[in-house]
Amino acid sequence: MHHPAPAPGLRLRIGAVWYRAEHIRLGGNADYLVVRFGGKRLWVHIAKSIIPAGAPTDFAIKPAEDAVARNYVAGTLRLYRGVGTLSAGAKDAKNGVLKPKPDATDETPDFTSEHSTTKFVPFSTSRATSIAFAKSAFREKGGQLGWLLPDDAFGILVTVTVNTGYSLCIFDIGEVQVLAPPKGTVTMLTAAGAEAVNLADNEMPVLTPLHRGYFAFLEHLLNNRIWDSHGVGFFGAETPEGILRMRAACAAGRYWDVFRIAKQQSARASATRSATVRDLYEGLTRIFQKLWNDGDMASFRGSLREFSQWDPPAPNG
């Protein structure tokens, strides 16, 4: 669509209301119509979101983007940002705080890119899109969704409500930015949370419910009472915490979680862990990792059966 060059004396229609606007051109072809609200500004990208509205100096905003602008003026604009738990901004996001890149210097908007230096923080108008972004960010940092336990978080969803007390930029319905956004509310994104996420999607399609018989040997191994003397407690020997959790997962039919717990425990150093318990965690992790790599359920069952016939020794035995 051809966009006439903005002229002096511009007006921009938001909803049914006309506002005085100005044309601001930043670097390259970044042209905006800008409406001032006190010391704050609403920036609207001309090429992406502006349409003619009659007179040469009158313009409107495309319908979807106009809804964003109307909610902004009304003080009810809700925006979302998803952050992966392995991302650099995760610690701040858990507190509802979203910051620009550390090297940001410009108080004018710019498209989000590796080289942008804007202090504006990108958001989405879509909750689902933000959740998907958090999931993607988790993967990009090496996170493996299939290894997560139900209550392990892969992302943080921060929700903010923005009004004319903040400067806002509307590129299009897909990207909206806020300068110095308010502190938001936080939702931790987990496999068992309210946000439905298919963690097996493109991760490990074989993670389907299996008959209990697949895991009978594993249950037998974990319920061996020899483990009850392999942990160190305040009053003497006790069952290691990881084995208690694996037994509970088995009892609840959450068999895949047994392997996730084993990997989680393997990654945590413990000065009091016996070599036998360490071998249990590492062995189960290897079996699951092999299934992850090749998806061979027959090989998995054979390996698990062989491993589960192990007779663990008593401590110091």
C-alpha positions as CSV (number, residue, x, y, z in Angstrom):
1,M,0.0,0.0,0.0
2,H,1.2,3.5,-0.9
3,H,1.7,5.7,2.2
4,P,1.6,9.5,1.5
5,A,4.4,11.4,3.1
6,P,3.2,12.9,6.4
7,A,2.8,16.7,6.3
8,P,2.6,19.4,9.0
9,G,-0.6,19.7,11.0
10,L,-1.1,15.9,11.2
11,R,-3.9,14.2,12.9
12,L,-4.1,10.6,14.0
13,R,-7.4,8.9,14.8
14,I,-7.4,6.4,17.7
15,G,-10.8,4.8,17.9
16,A,-13.2,7.7,17.2
17,V,-11.0,10.3,18.7
18,W,-8.6,12.6,16.8
19,Y,-5.2,13.5,18.2
20,R,-2.6,15.9,17.1
21,A,0.4,14.0,15.8
22,E,3.9,14.6,14.6
23,H,6.1,12.8,12.1
24,I,9.4,11.5,13.4
25,R,11.9,9.8,11.2
26,L,14.7,7.8,12.8
27,G,17.6,6.0,11.1
28,G,16.9,4.4,7.7
29,N,13.3,4.2,6.8
30,A,11.9,4.1,10.3
31,D,9.0,6.6,10.1
32,Y,6.6,7.0,12.9
33,L,3.5,9.1,13.7
34,V,3.8,10.2,17.3
35,V,1.1,11.4,19.7
36,R,2.2,13.0,23.0
37,F,0.5,12.3,26.3
38,G,2.2,14.7,28.7
39,G,5.8,13.7,28.8
40,K,5.1,10.2,27.3
41,R,4.7,9.3,23.6
42,L,2.8,6.8,21.6
43,W,4.8,5.8,18.6
44,V,3.1,4.1,15.6
45,H,5.2,2.7,12.8
46,I,3.9,4.3,9.6
47,A,4.7,1.6,7.0
48,K,3.4,-1.3,9.2
49,S,0.4,0.2,11.0
50,I,-0.8,3.5,9.5
51,I,-3.5,4.0,6.8
52,P,-4.8,7.2,5.2
53,A,-8.1,8.6,6.7
54,G,-9.4,11.1,4.2
55,A,-7.6,14.4,4.1
56,P,-3.9,14.4,3.3
57,T,-3.0,15.2,6.9
58,D,-5.4,12.7,8.5
59,F,-4.4,9.2,9.3
60,A,-5.8,6.2,11.2
61,I,-4.3,3.0,12.6
62,K,-5.0,-0.4,11.1
63,P,-7.9,-2.2,13.0
64,A,-5.9,-4.7,15.1
65,E,-3.2,-2.1,16.0
66,D,-5.9,0.4,16.7
67,A,-7.4,-1.8,19.4
68,V,-3.9,-1.8,21.1
69,A,-3.8,2.0,20.9
70,R,-7.4,2.3,22.3
71,N,-6.6,0.1,25.2
72,Y,-3.4,2.1,25.9
73,V,-5.3,5.3,26.0
74,A,-8.0,3.7,28.2
75,G,-5.3,2.4,30.6
76,T,-6.2,-1.2,30.1
77,L,-3.6,-2.5,27.7
78,R,-2.3,-5.9,28.8
79,L,1.0,-7.1,27.4
80,Y,3.0,-10.2,27.8
81,R,6.6,-11.3,27.7
82,G,7.9,-14.8,28.0
83,V,11.4,-15.4,29.3
84,G,13.2,-18.8,29.4
85,T,14.5,-19.9,32.8
86,L,18.0,-20.2,31.3
87,S,18.0,-16.8,29.8
88,A,20.0,-13.9,31.1
89,G,16.9,-11.9,32.3
90,A,15.3,-14.8,34.1
91,K,16.3,-13.7,37.6
92,D,14.7,-10.2,37.1
93,A,11.7,-11.7,35.3
94,K,10.9,-13.9,38.4
95,N,10.4,-10.6,40.2
96,G,8.3,-9.2,37.5
97,V,11.0,-6.9,36.3
98,L,11.9,-6.6,32.6
99,K,14.9,-4.6,31.5
100,P,16.4,-3.6,28.2
101,K,19.7,-5.0,27.0
102,P,22.7,-3.9,29.2
103,D,24.2,-1.9,26.3
104,A,20.9,-0.1,25.5
105,T,21.4,3.7,25.1
106,D,18.5,5.0,22.9
107,E,15.2,6.2,24.3
108,T,13.6,5.9,20.9
109,P,12.1,2.6,19.6
110,D,13.7,0.2,17.2
111,F,13.0,-3.3,15.9
112,T,14.3,-6.0,18.2
113,S,17.5,-7.4,16.8
114,E,21.0,-8.4,17.9
115,H,22.3,-4.9,17.1
116,S,19.5,-2.7,18.4
117,T,20.4,-0.4,21.3
118,T,16.9,0.8,22.2
119,K,15.8,1.0,25.8
120,F,12.3,0.0,24.8
121,V,11.4,-3.5,25.9
122,P,9.6,-5.8,23.5
123,F,6.2,-7.4,24.4
124,S,3.5,-9.3,22.7
125,T,-0.3,-8.8,22.8
126,S,-0.7,-12.6,22.7
127,R,-0.3,-14.7,25.9
128,A,0.1,-17.9,23.8
129,T,2.8,-16.4,21.6
130,S,4.7,-15.3,24.7
131,I,4.5,-18.8,26.3
132,A,5.8,-20.3,23.0
133,F,8.7,-17.8,23.0
134,A,9.7,-18.8,26.5
135,K,9.7,-22.4,25.5
136,S,11.8,-21.6,22.4
137,A,14.2,-19.5,24.5
138,F,14.6,-22.4,27.0
139,R,15.5,-24.8,24.1
140,E,17.9,-22.3,22.5
141,K,19.9,-22.2,25.8
142,G,20.3,-25.9,25.8
143,G,17.3,-26.8,27.9
144,Q,15.7,-30.1,27.2
145,L,11.9,-30.0,27.9
146,G,11.6,-33.8,28.1
147,W,13.8,-33.9,31.1
148,L,11.6,-31.6,33.2
149,L,9.6,-32.8,36.1
150,P,6.0,-31.6,36.3
151,D,6.8,-28.7,38.6
152,D,10.1,-27.7,36.9
153,A,9.8,-24.3,35.2
154,F,10.9,-23.8,31.6
155,G,9.9,-20.2,31.5
156,I,8.5,-17.1,33.2
157,L,5.5,-15.2,31.8
158,V,5.4,-11.6,32.9
159,T,2.2,-9.6,32.4
160,V,2.0,-5.8,32.5
161,T,-0.8,-3.3,32.2
162,V,0.2,-0.2,30.4
163,N,-1.4,3.3,30.2
164,T,-0.4,6.7,28.9
165,G,2.0,7.1,31.9
166,Y,4.4,5.0,29.8
167,S,5.8,5.5,26.3
168,L,4.6,2.8,23.9
169,C,5.6,1.9,20.4
170,I,3.3,-0.1,18.1
171,F,5.2,-1.6,15.2
172,D,2.3,-4.0,14.4
173,I,0.2,-6.5,16.2
174,G,3.2,-8.8,16.4
175,E,5.5,-6.4,18.2
176,V,4.8,-3.8,20.8
177,Q,7.5,-2.1,22.9
178,V,7.4,-0.2,26.2
179,L,10.0,2.2,27.6
180,A,10.7,1.5,31.3
181,P,7.8,-0.9,31.7
182,P,6.0,-1.3,35.0
183,K,6.6,-4.2,37.3
184,G,4.5,-7.1,36.1
185,T,2.7,-10.1,37.6
186,V,4.6,-13.4,37.2
187,T,3.4,-16.9,36.1
188,M,5.9,-19.7,36.3
189,L,5.5,-21.9,33.2
190,T,5.7,-25.6,34.1
191,A,4.6,-28.9,32.6
192,A,1.9,-29.3,35.2
193,G,0.9,-25.6,35.3
194,A,-2.3,-24.0,34.2
195,E,-0.7,-23.2,30.8
196,A,-1.1,-26.3,28.6
197,V,2.2,-27.1,26.9
198,N,3.0,-30.3,25.1
199,L,6.5,-30.9,26.3
200,A,6.9,-34.0,24.2
201,D,6.3,-32.0,21.0
202,N,9.5,-32.3,18.9
203,E,11.4,-33.4,22.0
204,M,10.7,-37.1,22.6
205,P,7.6,-38.5,20.9
206,V,8.0,-41.9,22.6
207,L,7.0,-40.4,26.0
208,T,3.6,-41.9,26.0
209,P,1.8,-43.7,28.9
210,L,3.0,-47.3,29.1
211,H,1.6,-50.3,30.8
212,R,2.9,-50.8,34.4
213,G,4.5,-54.0,33.3
214,Y,7.1,-52.0,31.5
215,F,8.4,-50.7,34.9
216,A,7.8,-53.7,37.2
217,F,11.5,-54.4,37.4
218,L,12.3,-50.8,38.2
219,E,9.7,-50.7,41.0
220,H,11.3,-53.9,42.4
221,L,14.7,-52.3,42.4
222,L,13.6,-49.0,44.0
223,N,11.6,-50.8,46.7
224,N,14.6,-52.8,47.8
225,R,15.0,-52.0,51.5
226,I,18.8,-51.9,51.2
227,W,18.4,-48.3,50.0
228,D,16.9,-47.3,53.4
229,S,20.3,-47.5,54.9
230,H,22.2,-45.6,52.1
231,G,21.3,-42.0,53.2
232,V,22.8,-40.0,56.1
233,G,20.4,-38.3,58.5
234,F,20.7,-36.4,61.7
235,F,20.0,-39.5,63.7
236,G,21.8,-42.0,61.5
237,A,21.1,-43.9,58.3
238,E,17.9,-43.0,56.3
239,T,16.6,-43.4,52.8
240,P,18.1,-40.9,50.3
241,E,15.7,-38.1,49.3
242,G,16.0,-38.9,45.6
243,I,15.0,-42.5,46.1
244,L,12.0,-41.5,48.2
245,R,10.9,-39.2,45.3
246,M,11.4,-42.0,42.7
247,R,9.4,-44.4,44.8
248,A,6.6,-41.9,45.1
249,A,6.7,-41.3,41.3
250,C,6.4,-45.0,40.7
251,A,3.5,-45.4,43.1
252,A,1.7,-42.6,41.3
253,G,2.3,-44.1,37.9
254,R,4.6,-41.3,36.8
255,Y,7.3,-43.6,35.6
256,W,9.1,-41.2,33.3
257,D,9.6,-38.9,36.3
258,V,11.8,-41.5,37.9
259,F,14.4,-41.0,35.2
260,R,14.1,-37.2,35.4
261,I,14.6,-37.3,39.2
262,A,17.7,-39.5,38.6
263,K,19.2,-37.0,36.2
264,Q,18.4,-34.1,38.5
265,Q,20.0,-35.9,41.5
266,S,23.1,-36.8,39.3
267,A,23.6,-33.1,38.6
268,R,23.6,-32.2,42.3
269,A,26.8,-32.9,44.1
270,S,26.5,-34.5,47.5
271,A,29.4,-35.2,49.9
272,T,27.3,-37.8,51.8
273,R,26.0,-39.7,48.8
274,S,27.2,-43.3,48.6
275,A,28.8,-44.7,45.5
276,T,26.0,-47.2,45.1
277,V,23.3,-44.5,45.1
278,R,25.4,-42.5,42.7
279,D,25.6,-45.5,40.4
280,L,21.8,-45.9,40.6
281,Y,21.2,-42.3,39.5
282,E,23.8,-42.4,36.8
283,G,22.6,-45.8,35.4
284,L,19.0,-44.7,35.1
285,T,20.0,-41.4,33.5
286,R,22.1,-43.3,30.9
287,I,19.2,-45.6,30.0
288,F,16.8,-42.7,29.6
289,Q,19.3,-40.7,27.6
290,K,19.7,-43.7,25.2
291,L,16.0,-43.8,24.7
292,W,16.0,-40.1,24.1
293,N,18.7,-40.5,21.4
294,D,17.4,-43.4,19.5
295,G,13.7,-43.8,20.5
296,D,14.1,-47.6,20.6
297,M,11.5,-48.8,23.1
298,A,12.5,-52.5,22.8
299,S,16.1,-51.7,23.6
300,F,15.0,-49.4,26.5
301,R,12.9,-52.2,28.1
302,G,15.8,-54.7,27.8
303,S,18.3,-52.3,29.3
304,L,15.9,-51.3,32.1
305,R,15.2,-55.0,32.9
306,E,18.9,-55.8,33.0
307,F,19.8,-52.9,35.1
308,S,16.9,-53.5,37.5
309,Q,18.1,-57.0,38.3
310,W,21.2,-55.4,40.0
311,D,21.5,-56.3,43.6
312,P,22.8,-53.2,45.3
313,P,25.2,-53.8,48.2
314,A,24.7,-52.5,51.7
315,P,26.7,-49.4,52.8
316,N,30.3,-50.3,53.2
317,G,29.4,-53.7,51.9
